[in-house]
Amino acid sequence: MRLQARFIQLPLQYDADRLAKEVLAFSEDCWLPHPQRFEGNDFLPLISVNGEPANESFAGQMAPTEYLKKCPYLIEVLNSLGVSLGRTRLMRLSGGAEVTPHVDIHYYWRDRMRIHVPIVTQPTVSFHCGGLTVNMAPGECWIFDTFSRHRVINDAERKRIHLVVDTVGGEGFFKLAAGGRLPEQPSPNWVARQFEPTGATIDQLEYESQNVPTVMTPWEIQNHIDFLFREADQKHPQFMPVAHAASHFTHVWRSLWSTHGESKAGWPRYRQALDAFTAQLKETRANEVGLRNGSNLHATISTIIIHPALADKATDNAGETRADVASSQPVAAPAVISGADPRFDRPVFIVNPPRSGSSLLFETLAQAPGVYTIGGESHGLIEGVRGLGPLAQNFDSNCLSEEHARPEIVAELRERFSQQLRDRDGKPAPAGRVRMLEKTPKNALRIPFLAKVFPEARFIFLYRDPRQVLSSMMEAWESGRFITYKNLPDWNGERQWSLLLTPGWRELAGKPLERIVAAQWASAAQVMLNDLEALPADRWSTARYDALMEDPNAEVARLCAASGWDWDRKLGSELPIARHTVSKPDDNKWRARADAIDAVTPSIAAVLERAARAAAR
């Protein structure tokens, strides 16, 4: 929901220890992976449709799950908010993980606030929204502007757990909000009152039952149109053509409503009007018109109006549609590109086996002027596209080939990346061709796919001493911070699967950790090198981690020159620690695991030699 402020702290202070006692009593089996499999993100459902824990729908009667019924203090907290309760969860973020930059553009959140009550957290957890950053302390109560670009970073080893409530509000709630404080404004006399339990029971809670329309009324459609056009770039040359198309659509819809209302007899005509409006949005190039939050007008109209306006089709409500998790309908973008790419000018992808130091290289190169990134890794952005997630591949691996780059997928993925691009100062990318930098370890298994989606793509192979990498991979597995596929089918290893999913992973169950990571490294390197060497020689180059550490300025200047970028900053003799670092970097840290690493290197010797040769090219 668009708020007048980025953050508002409500005048309530809960007993975080009592909340934590109830929450931490739940076993790991109760937690579910994020619908888009965002790394380090999972949740425990408290209120869902019909009270079914696995029901991720937004539509229907909300009810308490079996988990909420076991939490008397949580029930008291929810009752104190004075709201009609929508979908409500405990949301957990692993240490070192993040909620990637995004905007919530799903219809459900157009008129709903997200209330956050931190339960388990620490001062190093930062919540960023629209240029402001806050740390939400345990037991506090916050709302924020979900229609602004936001992200969360857990820069600590402990997991962060928040109570997250979706709601349209209520009479009692709005009185609370009126007494809230804005973190950017001095409030010397403001104090959050300590919450005193009243003995409220679960029967006293109120739950929403009306949340999506059967047929959207013309008054609601007009409200959404007016809101989005206020948020849009009205100076863009395509704005007026889009406005005329929307005006025509609203008049047609109002006429149909006056004749049919919600009657099924009118549904075919409603669908015809929606299809015609969709075609007009494509014709008028509505995807080129930006909103203030960085989304584009086409995608947002599609998500807030076109998809939910008529309940004549079965819809998948499980996905949380965000500006980095676009709507299921492909948006206007070329599926086949000939000549110069109209949007992505020689985008650069850093590829390597995991834990090779790519975060450090990425965060450094992202400081080049005129270079745009999505702000982090693209796990959810890519795997959120229908057909690209691991489930669609039967969990065989994270490999994606040219065959996966179907026209509708190419269009949607390019649009997702385009929406999220920001420069080093946080400014969105302008229209036209831009230089993009991207790094996600899983992309070592996706080179042919990326080369098809981005015809001008260039790749930088980052090489790091494999002994250091294997040691860091073992540390990542042991930390529990890099679990990518919780309860992975067919995996009965001692630890949950971490890092990228490589071909042949099923054969590693029961193996010692050093053998698992050695096979993981070798498989990723083998696939990556096969695919790089199939490309023209001028489309890939190498970078060395040791050179980056020895002389950062020289190595970064060399890479920028090779990529056709400018570089205008002077780096220190030591680069800052990257966000995904588990422990302080040390070139000799691997020696503590030397026996285990030496035991497995003979089995991957051929790949080790091949990677070293490639790094020397």
FITI-23920 format. One record per residue (C-alpha): residue in three letters; x, y, z. Coordinates in steps of 0.2 Angstrom, whole numbers, plus 5000, padded with zeros to 4 digits. Layout:
FITI-23920
ala;X;Y;Z
...
end
This chain:
FITI-23920
met;5000;5000;5000
arg;5006;5017;4996
leu;5009;5027;5012
gln;5012;5045;5014
ala;5028;5040;5024
arg;5041;5027;5020
phe;5040;5020;5038
ile;5029;5023;5053
gln;5032;5015;5070
leu;5016;5012;5079
pro;5015;5016;5098
leu;5015;4998;5104
gln;5029;4988;5112
tyr;5027;4970;5114
asp;5036;4957;5124
ala;5048;4950;5112
asp;5054;4936;5124
arg;5037;4929;5126
leu;5034;4930;5107
ala;5051;4921;5104
lys;5047;4908;5116
glu;5031;4903;5107
val;5039;4905;5090
leu;5055;4895;5093
ala;5045;4881;5100
phe;5040;4876;5082
ser;5051;4863;5074
glu;5060;4865;5057
asp;5047;4855;5048
cys;5034;4868;5051
trp;5043;4881;5041
leu;5040;4882;5022
pro;5051;4888;5008
his;5047;4905;5000
pro;5035;4902;4985
gln;5049;4909;4973
arg;5063;4899;4983
phe;5072;4915;4987
glu;5088;4910;4996
gly;5088;4911;5015
asn;5069;4915;5015
asp;5056;4904;5023
phe;5039;4906;5033
leu;5027;4899;5045
pro;5009;4902;5041
leu;4998;4908;5055
ile;4982;4914;5045
ser;4978;4908;5028
val;4964;4904;5017
asn;4953;4891;5026
gly;4967;4890;5039
glu;4976;4878;5028
pro;4995;4880;5031
ala;5000;4876;5013
asn;4987;4887;5005
glu;4996;4902;4997
ser;4980;4909;4989
phe;4975;4927;4992
ala;4957;4923;4988
gly;4944;4917;5001
gln;4940;4916;5019
met;4955;4919;5030
ala;4956;4908;5046
pro;4969;4903;5059
thr;4981;4888;5055
glu;4985;4875;5068
tyr;5001;4885;5072
leu;4992;4901;5078
lys;4981;4891;5089
lys;4996;4886;5099
cys;5002;4903;5102
pro;4991;4913;5116
tyr;5003;4928;5117
leu;5003;4930;5098
ile;4984;4929;5098
glu;4984;4944;5110
val;4996;4953;5099
leu;4985;4951;5084
asn;4970;4956;5094
ser;4978;4972;5100
leu;4980;4978;5082
gly;4962;4981;5079
val;4961;4975;5061
ser;4953;4963;5050
leu;4966;4950;5048
gly;4972;4945;5031
arg;4986;4933;5027
thr;4998;4932;5042
arg;5015;4924;5044
leu;5031;4922;5053
met;5044;4927;5041
arg;5062;4921;5043
leu;5078;4927;5035
ser;5094;4917;5037
gly;5110;4926;5043
gly;5119;4934;5028
ala;5103;4933;5017
glu;5093;4947;5010
val;5076;4951;5004
thr;5081;4958;4987
pro;5076;4975;4981
his;5058;4975;4975
val;5041;4983;4974
asp;5025;4974;4980
ile;5013;4977;4965
his;5001;4962;4968
tyr;4983;4967;4968
tyr;4981;4961;4986
trp;4994;4974;4992
arg;4986;4988;4983
asp;4975;4992;4998
arg;4983;4982;5012
met;4997;4987;5024
arg;5010;4975;5030
ile;5013;4976;5049
his;5030;4970;5055
val;5033;4965;5073
pro;5051;4960;5075
ile;5053;4944;5086
val;5071;4938;5084
thr;5082;4951;5077
gln;5098;4961;5080
pro;5105;4978;5076
thr;5114;4973;5060
val;5097;4969;5051
ser;5093;4984;5040
phe;5076;4988;5032
his;5078;4999;5017
cys;5063;5008;5009
gly;5063;5023;4997
gly;5080;5030;5002
leu;5077;5028;5021
thr;5085;5014;5032
val;5079;5008;5049
asn;5083;4994;5061
met;5066;4987;5068
ala;5070;4982;5086
pro;5063;4967;5095
gly;5044;4969;5100
glu;5042;4985;5090
cys;5027;4988;5078
trp;5030;4995;5061
ile;5021;4998;5044
phe;5030;5004;5028
asp;5026;5009;5010
thr;5026;4993;5001
phe;5023;5002;4984
ser;5041;5010;4986
arg;5056;5000;4982
his;5062;4991;4997
arg;5074;4977;5003
val;5080;4969;5019
ile;5098;4964;5023
asn;5102;4952;5038
asp;5120;4956;5040
ala;5123;4944;5054
glu;5124;4926;5058
arg;5108;4923;5067
lys;5091;4921;5059
arg;5079;4936;5059
ile;5060;4932;5062
his;5046;4944;5060
leu;5027;4943;5063
val;5020;4950;5046
val;5002;4954;5045
asp;4993;4959;5029
thr;4978;4970;5032
val;4966;4983;5026
gly;4966;4990;5044
gly;4952;4994;5055
glu;4945;5007;5067
gly;4956;5003;5081
phe;4971;5002;5070
phe;4969;5019;5062
lys;4969;5027;5079
leu;4986;5018;5083
ala;4993;5024;5066
ala;4988;5042;5070
gly;4999;5041;5085
gly;5014;5034;5076
arg;5031;5042;5073
leu;5041;5044;5058
pro;5060;5039;5060
glu;5067;5053;5050
gln;5058;5066;5061
pro;5064;5071;5079
ser;5051;5065;5092
pro;5059;5068;5109
asn;5043;5065;5119
trp;5036;5050;5109
val;5035;5034;5118
ala;5028;5017;5113
arg;5017;5010;5127
gln;5020;4993;5134
phe;5007;4981;5128
glu;4997;4973;5143
pro;4988;4957;5138
thr;4969;4957;5140
gly;4966;4939;5140
ala;4960;4939;5122
thr;4956;4922;5114
ile;4957;4917;5096
asp;4938;4918;5094
gln;4939;4937;5096
leu;4950;4939;5081
glu;4942;4946;5065
tyr;4947;4938;5048
glu;4944;4945;5030
ser;4933;4935;5019
gln;4931;4948;5004
asn;4948;4950;4996
val;4947;4948;4977
pro;4933;4953;4966
thr;4922;4942;4955
val;4919;4956;4943
met;4929;4972;4948
thr;4917;4987;4949
pro;4920;5002;4937
trp;4922;5013;4952
glu;4937;5002;4959
ile;4944;5001;4941
gln;4944;5020;4940
asn;4952;5022;4957
his;4966;5011;4952
ile;4968;5020;4936
asp;4969;5037;4944
phe;4981;5031;4957
leu;4993;5023;4944
phe;4992;5038;4933
arg;4997;5050;4947
glu;5012;5038;4950
ala;5017;5038;4931
asp;5029;5048;4922
gln;5016;5060;4914
lys;5029;5068;4903
his;5034;5052;4894
pro;5028;5053;4875
gln;5018;5037;4877
phe;5009;5043;4893
met;4994;5051;4883
pro;4991;5036;4871
val;4990;5025;4886
ala;4979;5037;4896
his;4967;5037;4881
ala;4967;5018;4880
ala;4963;5017;4898
ser;4949;5030;4897
his;4941;5021;4883
phe;4942;5004;4893
thr;4934;5012;4909
his;4920;5018;4899
val;4917;5001;4891
trp;4918;4993;4908
arg;4906;5005;4915
ser;4893;5001;4901
leu;4895;4983;4903
trp;4893;4984;4922
ser;4877;4994;4921
thr;4870;4980;4910
his;4877;4964;4918
gly;4884;4968;4935
glu;4892;4952;4941
ser;4881;4941;4931
lys;4890;4927;4922
ala;4880;4931;4906
gly;4891;4946;4904
trp;4908;4938;4907
pro;4912;4934;4889
arg;4910;4953;4885
tyr;4920;4958;4900
arg;4934;4946;4895
gln;4933;4953;4877
ala;4936;4971;4885
leu;4950;4965;4895
asp;4959;4957;4880
ala;4956;4973;4869
phe;4964;4984;4883
thr;4979;4972;4885
ala;4982;4973;4866
gln;4980;4992;4867
leu;4993;4993;4881
lys;5005;4983;4870
glu;5001;4994;4855
thr;5004;5010;4865
arg;5020;5004;4872
ala;5014;5006;4890
asn;5029;4996;4896
glu;5040;5011;4892
val;5031;5022;4904
gly;5039;5021;4921
leu;5032;5024;4938
arg;5040;5033;4952
asn;5044;5017;4961
gly;5054;5010;4946
ser;5040;4998;4939
asn;5032;5001;4923
leu;5014;5006;4919
his;5010;4990;4909
ala;5016;4977;4921
thr;5007;4986;4936
ile;4990;4989;4927
ser;4991;4971;4922
thr;4994;4965;4940
ile;4982;4977;4949
ile;4968;4978;4936
ile;4968;4966;4921
his;4972;4950;4930
pro;4960;4951;4945
ala;4946;4961;4936
leu;4936;4945;4931
ala;4936;4928;4940
asp;4932;4918;4924
lys;4949;4909;4924
ala;4958;4899;4937
thr;4973;4909;4943
asp;4988;4905;4952
asn;4988;4915;4968
ala;5003;4906;4976
gly;5016;4918;4969
glu;5019;4934;4977
thr;5019;4946;4963
arg;5032;4960;4965
ala;5042;4971;4954
asp;5056;4958;4954
val;5043;4944;4952
ala;5032;4950;4938
ser;5015;4945;4933
ser;5011;4928;4925
gln;5006;4937;4909
pro;5021;4940;4898
val;5023;4959;4895
ala;5027;4968;4879
ala;5045;4964;4874
pro;5053;4957;4859
ala;5055;4938;4859
val;5067;4938;4845
ile;5080;4951;4843
ser;5089;4955;4827
gly;5102;4969;4825
ala;5107;4979;4841
asp;5099;4974;4857
pro;5087;4989;4860
arg;5089;4988;4879
phe;5104;4978;4885
asp;5120;4985;4878
arg;5133;4971;4880
pro;5127;4965;4898
val;5141;4957;4908
phe;5138;4942;4918
ile;5151;4936;4931
val;5152;4917;4931
asn;5161;4905;4943
pro;5158;4891;4955
pro;5151;4897;4971
arg;5161;4905;4985
ser;5174;4911;4972
gly;5173;4929;4978
ser;5161;4935;4965
ser;5151;4946;4977
leu;5167;4956;4981
leu;5170;4958;4962
phe;5152;4962;4958
glu;5150;4975;4972
thr;5166;4983;4966
leu;5163;4984;4948
ala;5145;4990;4952
gln;5153;5007;4957
ala;5158;5010;4939
pro;5148;5025;4932
gly;5135;5021;4919
val;5133;5003;4925
tyr;5117;4996;4931
thr;5113;4981;4942
ile;5097;4974;4950
gly;5106;4977;4967
gly;5109;4959;4972
glu;5108;4941;4965
ser;5094;4936;4953
his;5089;4919;4961
gly;5071;4924;4963
leu;5070;4935;4948
ile;5075;4920;4937
glu;5067;4906;4946
gly;5051;4915;4948
val;5047;4914;4930
arg;5036;4899;4926
gly;5046;4885;4919
leu;5063;4891;4925
gly;5062;4885;4944
pro;5070;4869;4950
leu;5053;4861;4952
ala;5050;4863;4933
gln;5066;4853;4930
asn;5061;4839;4942
phe;5075;4846;4953
asp;5088;4839;4942
ser;5099;4854;4943
asn;5100;4873;4940
cys;5105;4871;4922
leu;5096;4881;4909
ser;5099;4879;4891
glu;5094;4888;4875
glu;5078;4877;4874
his;5072;4885;4890
ala;5073;4902;4881
arg;5056;4902;4874
pro;5049;4918;4867
glu;5037;4922;4881
ile;5051;4918;4894
val;5063;4929;4885
ala;5051;4943;4885
glu;5046;4941;4904
leu;5064;4939;4910
arg;5070;4954;4900
glu;5056;4964;4907
arg;5060;4959;4925
phe;5078;4964;4924
ser;5074;4980;4915
gln;5062;4985;4929
gln;5075;4982;4943
leu;5090;4991;4935
arg;5098;5004;4946
asp;5115;5013;4945
arg;5128;5016;4959
asp;5117;5030;4966
gly;5101;5020;4966
lys;5094;5029;4951
pro;5083;5019;4939
ala;5089;5015;4921
pro;5084;5027;4908
ala;5075;5022;4892
gly;5086;5015;4878
arg;5101;5004;4879
val;5110;5002;4896
arg;5125;4993;4902
met;5120;4979;4915
leu;5131;4970;4927
glu;5125;4954;4935
lys;5131;4940;4946
thr;5123;4925;4953
pro;5133;4908;4956
lys;5119;4898;4948
asn;5122;4907;4932
ala;5138;4896;4929
leu;5125;4883;4924
arg;5115;4895;4913
ile;5127;4902;4900
pro;5118;4896;4884
phe;5101;4902;4891
leu;5108;4919;4896
ala;5117;4921;4879
lys;5100;4918;4871
val;5090;4930;4882
phe;5103;4943;4880
pro;5110;4942;4863
glu;5125;4954;4867
ala;5129;4945;4883
arg;5148;4945;4889
phe;5154;4934;4902
ile;5169;4936;4915
phe;5175;4919;4922
leu;5181;4923;4939
tyr;5195;4911;4945
arg;5200;4908;4963
asp;5212;4895;4970
pro;5201;4880;4971
arg;5208;4875;4988
gln;5202;4892;4995
val;5185;4889;4986
leu;5182;4871;4993
ser;5186;4877;5010
ser;5174;4892;5009
met;5161;4880;5001
met;5163;4868;5016
glu;5161;4883;5028
ala;5145;4889;5019
trp;5137;4872;5021
glu;5142;4871;5039
ser;5135;4888;5043
gly;5117;4884;5038
arg;5116;4901;5030
phe;5116;4896;5011
ile;5103;4882;5011
thr;5095;4884;4994
tyr;5083;4869;4994
lys;5076;4864;5011
asn;5069;4846;5011
leu;5075;4843;4994
pro;5067;4827;4987
asp;5078;4812;4986
trp;5091;4821;4997
asn;5095;4813;5014
gly;5112;4820;5018
glu;5117;4825;5035
arg;5114;4844;5030
gln;5101;4853;5020
trp;5106;4856;5002
ser;5116;4872;5001
leu;5123;4883;4986
leu;5119;4879;4968
leu;5111;4862;4962
thr;5123;4853;4951
pro;5120;4839;4939
gly;5122;4822;4948
trp;5118;4829;4965
arg;5108;4814;4970
glu;5123;4802;4969
leu;5131;4813;4983
ala;5119;4808;4997
gly;5128;4801;5012
lys;5145;4807;5006
pro;5157;4817;5017
leu;5156;4835;5016
glu;5172;4837;5007
arg;5167;4825;4993
ile;5150;4834;4991
val;5158;4851;4989
ala;5172;4844;4977
ala;5159;4836;4966
gln;5149;4852;4967
trp;5163;4863;4962
ala;5169;4851;4948
ser;5152;4849;4940
ala;5149;4868;4940
ala;5166;4871;4933
gln;5164;4858;4920
val;5147;4864;4914
met;5153;4882;4914
leu;5169;4879;4904
asn;5161;4869;4891
asp;5148;4883;4888
leu;5161;4897;4888
glu;5172;4888;4876
ala;5157;4886;4864
leu;5156;4905;4863
pro;5165;4916;4852
ala;5182;4920;4860
asp;5178;4939;4861
arg;5162;4936;4872
trp;5171;4930;4887
ser;5186;4934;4897
thr;5194;4930;4914
ala;5197;4938;4931
arg;5208;4932;4945
tyr;5203;4934;4963
asp;5222;4934;4968
ala;5225;4949;4956
leu;5210;4958;4963
met;5216;4956;4981
glu;5234;4960;4977
asp;5231;4976;4967
pro;5212;4981;4966
asn;5214;4997;4956
ala;5224;4988;4942
glu;5213;4973;4941
val;5197;4984;4941
ala;5204;4996;4929
arg;5208;4981;4917
leu;5191;4973;4918
cys;5182;4990;4916
ala;5193;4994;4900
ala;5189;4976;4893
ser;5171;4979;4896
gly;5170;4996;4889
trp;5166;5005;4905
asp;5173;5020;4913
trp;5181;5020;4930
asp;5182;5035;4941
arg;5186;5029;4959
lys;5202;5026;4969
leu;5201;5010;4979
gly;5210;5007;4995
ser;5223;4994;4996
glu;5211;4982;5004
leu;5193;4980;4998
pro;5178;4980;5010
ile;5171;4963;5015
ala;5158;4957;5003
arg;5140;4955;5010
his;5140;4936;5009
thr;5156;4933;5018
val;5155;4920;5032
ser;5171;4924;5041
lys;5185;4936;5038
pro;5195;4932;5022
asp;5212;4924;5023
asp;5222;4916;5009
asn;5228;4903;5021
lys;5212;4899;5030
trp;5210;4884;5019
arg;5225;4876;5027
ala;5214;4871;5042
arg;5205;4859;5031
ala;5221;4854;5021
asp;5219;4836;5025
ala;5201;4835;5019
ile;5204;4845;5003
asp;5220;4836;4998
ala;5210;4819;5000
val;5198;4825;4987
thr;5208;4835;4974
pro;5214;4819;4965
ser;5196;4815;4960
ile;5194;4831;4951
ala;5212;4834;4945
ala;5207;4835;4927
val;5194;4849;4930
leu;5207;4858;4941
glu;5219;4859;4927
arg;5207;4864;4914
ala;5201;4879;4925
ala;5219;4884;4928
arg;5222;4884;4909
ala;5206;4894;4906
ala;5211;4907;4919
ala;5228;4909;4910
arg;5221;4913;4893
end
